[in-house]
């Protein structure tokens, strides 16, 4: 990718001397820029949370840079890659160096984060190895003492001295008894220590698993956790006859929030919507997740469509009542569009989600700030 950016830089820095033979190939430039934008979007799609950037922020940055590269929209880094209002930045003035720096910073943050995780895991494994090694070393000392006593017993046996043989046999028996007692103590101590270490590892893994299932911005479940819950609900409905309803919610005109107030205000709005959902959906059997972008999903367990509609209307009211301050001193007021779909016997996870999505877009097409149910 550095080479790709370098080619753009070299092209811009070339002397302003042109002939018919060295004119840039416009179609070739388009292919390169299209490929670059696709790579950025793929990288953003698979982003993970790090200490420096949230996954959502990485996705947003990658999308902004992709649009800047493709369309000449304003540069996310500011600087020279800007144009007059309503105009596209010429390809020669786009922020290729800024894009290169931004990608380098994102990748460095990702590498540093993975390095810290790897260091922590290696430290835990090394502790476990140290415990096992110490137990083996302690046991080896007992083996050496017992070997010496056994050799003395063989020597006494060959010497034919009954008293010496009796004494050597007694010492072997005593050494063996002591060895077994000490081994028991070592074993119990090693087991306790290993158990303690393993509990730490287990807790770390649980925390890592929990974190992997949470959206870092809103604290709600993420898309992966939602997919697992959908599969479980389909199973409950298909084999247990349990009624399940899904609410799919999309914040109205959310792009305008980012464009007008900036991504920080957009993140704050998403966080407030997530908190609103968590306050409204209070049953432990229900499930709330961030579906992606400005979309959220709610699964109401053991609930029919009529009851789910009531819950959805209450959500719309609570969102209308939100007042979200932004950095310019103004206050955001938001609305949302909701689609409701009750699980049907012939549904799988994909068809159920698709039904809720179509109902949500029916609300959008009908004017937004309302709820629609599955046809």
N, C-alpha and C positions, 0 to 999 in steps of 0.2 A: 504493500500500500504506500510505503514511503517513496518507492520508485514511481508510483503512479502520480503522487503529488509532485514529485521532482520533475516529471515531464511537463506538468502544467507550469511549474516555476520556470523551467528552462525556456518554455515557449514564450512566457511573458518577458523574460529577461533578454531574449534574442535581439540583436540589432534591428532597427526599423528599416531593414533593406529587404525587399521582397521581389521575387520573380514569379513568373507563371509556373515554374517547375517546383518551387518550394512553398507554395501556398498551402496552408493547413487543410487537411481533409475534414470538412465539416461533419460528414457522416461518421468518420472515425472518432471524432471528439464526442459526438452524441453517444456512441456505443460505450466509450470509456466512462462518461459521466453517468449514464444509466447503470452501468455495472457498479460504479462507486456507490451510488445511492442504494442499490439493492444490497450491497455488502453492509452498509451502515444500518439499514433497516433489519437485516438478519441479526446483526450484532445486538441491536437494541431489543429485538424480540426475545432473545435468550439472556438478557441481562439478569444479574443477581445483585442483591443488596450488598454493599460494602460499607466500611466506616465512612468513606468519603461521599458516596452517592447512593441514593435509593435506586432500586430497579426502575421505578416509575420515572425518576429524573433522567436516568440513562436513556430510557426509551424516548422520552420527550426530546432530549438533546440530539439523539441520532436522527429522529424524524425532522427536527428543525434544520440540521445540517444537510440532510438529504434533499429537503425542499430548496435550501439555498443553492446547493450544487446543481440541482435539476432546473429550477425555475428562476433562480436569481432573486428569491425573496430576501429580506434583510438578514444580514449575518447574525447568528446567535451571539457572536463575540463582539458585535459592534465594530468599531474601527472603520477601515476604508471600504469594507464590503457592503456599502449601503447605496441606496439610490433615492432619487426624489420620490415623493409620494405617488403611488400608483405605477411606478416604473420598475422594470426588472433590471437587476444589476447585470451588466455585460459579463460574459464569461471570463474575459481577461481581468476584470476587477473583483471577481469573487474571492472570498477569503480562503484560498487553498492552504496558506501557511497556518491560518487560525484553525482550520479543520484538522490539519495534521497535529497541531499542539493539543487540541481538544481530545482527539482520539488517543494520543499518547498518554494524556493524563488519565483518561478513563481506563485504559489498559493497565497503566501502572497501579492505579487503585485496586483493580481486580487482582493483579498479581500479588500485591502486598497483602491483601485480605486473605487470599488462598495460602500465602506463606505463613501467616500468623496461625491459621487453622491447622496447617500441617505441623508447625512447631509444637502447638499444644498437644496434638495427638501423639506426636513422637515422644514428647516428654512423659505422657501417661504410659505408653508402651514400654519405655525405658525403665520406669519405676517397677512395672510388673516383672520385667526381666531381672532387675536387680534383686527383687524378693526371691524369685525362683533360684537365682544363682547362689544367694546367701544360704538358702536351705540346703542346696546341694553341697556347698562347701562345708557346712556344719556336719552334714552326714558323712562326708568323706573322712573327716577327722575321726569319727567313731569307727569307721571301717578300718582305718589304719591301726587303731589301738587293738581292735579285735583280731586283726591279722597277726600282730605281734604276739598276742596271747596264744593264738592257735599254733604258731610256730614253736612257742615254748612247750606247748602240750605235746607236739610231735617229737621234740627233742627229748622230753621226759619219757615218752613211750619207748623210744629207741634206747634210752639209757638203762632201762630196767629197774630204776629206783622207785619202789612203791610210794615212798613219802613224797618224793619229787613229783611223781605222776599225780598223786592226790592233790598236792598243792597247785600244780599247773591246771588240773581240771577245775578246781575250785575258782581259780582266777579267770579261766575262760567263761565259766558259768556266770561269775559276777560281772565280767566285762560285757557279756551278752545281755544280761538283765539290765545293766546300766544303759547299754546302747539302745535297747528297746524303749526304756523309759524316756531317755533323752530324745529319741526319734519321735516319740509321741508328742513331747512338748514342742519340738521343732515343727512337727506336722501341724499341730493345733495353732501355733503362732503363725505359720505360713498361711494356713487357711484363713485365719482371722485377717491377716494383712492383705492377702489376695482378695478376700471378700470386701474389705474396705475399699481397695482400689477399684474393684469391679463395680461397686455401687457408685463410685464417682464417675466412672466411665458410663455406666448406665444412665445416670442423671444427665451427663453431658449429651449423650445420644438422644435422650428424651427431649432435652431442651433444643437440640439441633433439629430434631424432627418437628417439634412444635413450631420453631421459628420458620422452618421450611414450608409450613402450611399456613403461615400468616402473611398478610399483606403488610409491608413495613409502614406504609403511610397511614392506613386507617386502623390497623390492628384487627381487622376482620379476617376471616378465612380467605385464602386466595383461590385461584382458578383450579389448581390441582386438588385442593381439599373439596371444592365444590363438585368436581367430577366424581370423586369417590362417594360423596353424599348422594348425588343423583343416582348412581348405580345402586346404592343401598336402598333408596326409596323405591326404585323400580322393582327391586326384588321383593320388598315388603308389600308393594301393591299387587304384584303378580301372583305371589304365592301365599300371602297372608290376607289379601283383600283389604289392606289398609288404604284409606283415602289420603292422598298427598296433593298439596297444591304448591305451585311455584309462582312467585312474583318476580318479574324482571323489571328493573327500574333504570331509567336513563335520565340524567340531569339535562334539562332543556337549555339550549343555547350555551353549552359549556365552552365551546371554542371561543365565543365572544369574551368569556371571562379571562381566558389565557391571553387573548390578543389585546384586550383593553387594560387589564390590571397586571399581567405577567404571570409566570408559572408559579411563583410563590403564593400568590392569591388563589390560583387554581388548586394548588395542593392543600391550602387551608380549607377551601370549600369542600374538597373531597373528604378531608378529615372530619369536618363538621357533619357532613351527610352520613358518614360512617357512624359517628357517635349518635346521631339521631336515630338511625336504624337500630343500633344496639339498645337504645333506651325504649324504643317502641316494641321491638320483638323480644319479649322477656321470658317466654317459656323455654325451659331447658331442652325440650325435645325439638324446638325449631332451630333453624340454621340460617345464618346470615353471612354472605360472602361478597367480596368485590369481584365482579365478573371480569372486569377489564376496562381500562380507561375510566370513563365516567359512568359505567354501568355497574349495577349491583343486583344480586340475586338473593331471594329469600325462599326457603322451603319450609312450609307449614305442615307439620306432621299431624296425621289423624284429623285432617281439616277438609271440609267440603268447599266447593266454589263460593257459596253464599257467604260463609264466614271469612274466607280469604279476601273477598271483595270488601268487607267491612274493615279488615285490617289494612288493606291497601288504601282505602279512603282516609283512614286515620294517618297513614304515612304521608299522604299528600298534604293534609292539613299541617302536620308537624314540620314538613319541609317549608311550606309557605311561611310559617311563623319564624323561621331562622333569620337572624340578622348577623351577617358575617363581616367584621371590619377588615378593611384592606389598607395597604400602606399609605395610600393617598388620602386617607381620612374619610373616605366614603364607606358605605355599608352595602354589602351585596344582599340581594333578595333573590332567592332561587325558586324554581318550580321543577317538577319532574313529571315524566310520563311513565305509566305503569301498565304492564301486561300481566294478566292472570290466566294460568292454565292449570286445570285439574288433571291429574294423571289418569289416563284411560287404560283399560286392560290390554289394548294392543300397542301401547306406547313402549318404545325403548328410550334410553336417555337422550339420544339425539332428536327424536321426534317430539319429545316432551319439551325440551329446551327450545326447539324451533317453533313450537306452538306459542310458548310464552313470548318469544321474540316477535312473532308476527302480531300478537295482541298488543305488544308495546308499541310497534310501529303504527298500528291502527290508532293508538292514542296520539302519536306524533302527527299523523296525517289529519286527525280530526281537530287539531288546534293546540295540542300539548296541554300540560297541567291537568291531566285527567287519567282515568283508568278505563281499560278495555278488557273484556274477557275473551277467552278462546272461542272461536266460532264453532 
